[in-house]
Amino acid sequence: YIAGGFVEEESGLASSRQNEAVLYVHNDNYDTKRVYAVSSKTGQIVRIFDLESLPGINQYSDFEDISLAYCPYQGASSSPEEEDKKWCIWVGDVGNNAEWGKGTFVYVFEEPELEPSVHDSANVPVVQTVESAIVFRVDYQGYEYMAGPNVEAMTVSNDGSAIYFFHKTMRHGGDGPAGIWQSPDLTMERGAGDLSDRCVRDGNGTWECELADKPSLTLRSHRYQGAELVSQRSLAIRSAGEEEAGGAVTVIPLRVQKLGDLTNPLPQKCRECNSTCKDIRNISGADLSRDGKKLLLATYGGIFIYDVAPPFDMTSVFGASPQEVTRRNRDGSPQTCGGKFWSGQEGIAWDYSVPSSDQYGKGIWSASEHHKKLFFLKHNDA
């Protein structure tokens, strides 16, 4: 169980890269915009990261998935592990049920090193305000500016080079297909001429960002209001109490390209029952292995593993037949036609939290809305 009462509608899930036995999780939809570090030893919340003060956060922000990867713009990687590279937590504010112009963002901040004593169940979790971050303002190919698909599954390549977004769709009786979008390369160090928004925040906490890719427009956002596009104001005219975002927060426009469409994975039991299982096939979580060779996708019907060959080439999953990880329901009971399968499953992650474990990179963590639990699937061959 996840203790403390902080996590009520668990959604995204990721495994720490530098803090042993630590997982990261967040709530879905309109909850306070926080990320929770959870001890997989005790179920206790050991650190809370508050993102409420960042540009783009608004009352319609919908955190849906989270990833651990190298921080962006550190240069190309030559191997999966490089000691001089910093790790970052990537949070996808990517949910958009009505696919309207609410704005889509990915918040990236450095993963801190936690003391081993955080696993002591007597500790009260520290709330850490995230003040230094990169905010990607996402623009999807095929959608109007500020609008986008309803995405509940996002993953990032281990080297921080690319973000992948998976459409949650129930078109054509559950078959989908589900679009996949990919960001441009994010490894090369940024130069003075690279685009970034110019942002200021007033005394009431409202952010106004002059859009680098749309010079005639400003994005206005407030955590208790919406995010909206307004006509350009002169940022040179500063009101009393305003502050300008400096080097601590960088807002970057990010145009992502559609790679193609993926047929929603179908559980074996649905095929045996000659059923489409429409209500359980929507893609709700994703995680890519560190070597880029295995893609985890979560649905309400189960957990599926896709081979990615060559590594990190997401187009290789189109038309592929995934491996279904389990043929049983979440509670361990046999799956039946019309059963609940993995109802509400929202978060999925490869286990990288304990390097000495035989489950490292093989075991799978899962989380479902309102269960207040973390589930672990052990790899039997480990």
Buried (B, 14 or more C-beta within 10 A) or exposed (E): EBBBEBBEBBBBBBBBBBBBBBBBBBBBBEBEBBBBBBBBBBBBBBBBBBBBBBBBBBEBBBBBBBBBBBBBBBBEBEEEEEEEBEBBBBBBBBBBEEBEBBBBBBBBBBBEEBEEEBBEEEBEBEEBEBEEBBBBBBBBEEBEBBBBBBBBBBBBBBBBBBBBBBBBBBEEEBBBBBBBBBBEEBBBEBEEEEEBBBBBBBEEBBBBBBBBBBEEBBBBBBBEBBBBBEEEEEBEEEEEEBEEBEEEBBBBBBEBEBBBBBBBBBBEBBEEBEBBBBBBBBBBBBBBBBEBBBBBBBBBBBBBBBBBEEBBEBEBBBEBEBEBBBEEBBEEEEBEEEBBBBBBBBBBBBBBBBEEBEBBBBBBBBBBBEBBBBBEBEBEEE
